[in-house]
Amino acid sequence: MVRLSADGPVVRAPGDGMDLLGEAFAQDAEWLVVPATRFGPEFFTLGTRLAGEVTQKFAQYRVGLAVVGDLSAYTGASGALRDFVRESNRGRQLWFLADEAEFDARIDALRGARNGASRPSP
């Protein structure tokens, strides 16, 4: 897992998303945790299709993407984005989370489920 800092290039085009994916590949990471501030408003405007293009590449290469930070300004202005975030958070590939502690809790739960920890006792 790779956690990027808030400092760094902002994703404003599909190529910027590929650069993020390259970061994950360079460190052989299953997950990339990226502060929401590293994504420009274009990413959160679904009509630009940027979020779809970027997240599709992550899914295609089987690298999880967690966007962490306050998205309320974006989700409050767009029901479609709010729905996209909610649906993404139900899966195991793309998460929009409040902070890294929430990511840690979700990844621990996911790993526990993979190891059978969530199975009921016989």
Sequence and secondary structure as in RCSB ss.txt:
>XXXX:A:sequence
MVRLSADGPVVRAPGDGMDLLGEAFAQDAEWLVVPATRFGPEFFTLGTRLAGEVTQKFAQYRVGLAVVGDLSAYT
GASGALRDFVRESNRGRQLWFLADEAEFDARIDALRGARNGASRPSP
>XXXX:A:secstr
 EE  S S  B SHHHHHHHHHHHHHTT SEEEEEGGGB HHHH GGG HHHHHHHHHHHTT EEEEES  HHHH
TT HHHHHHHHHHHHSSSEEEESSHHHHHHHHHHHHHHHTTTTS   
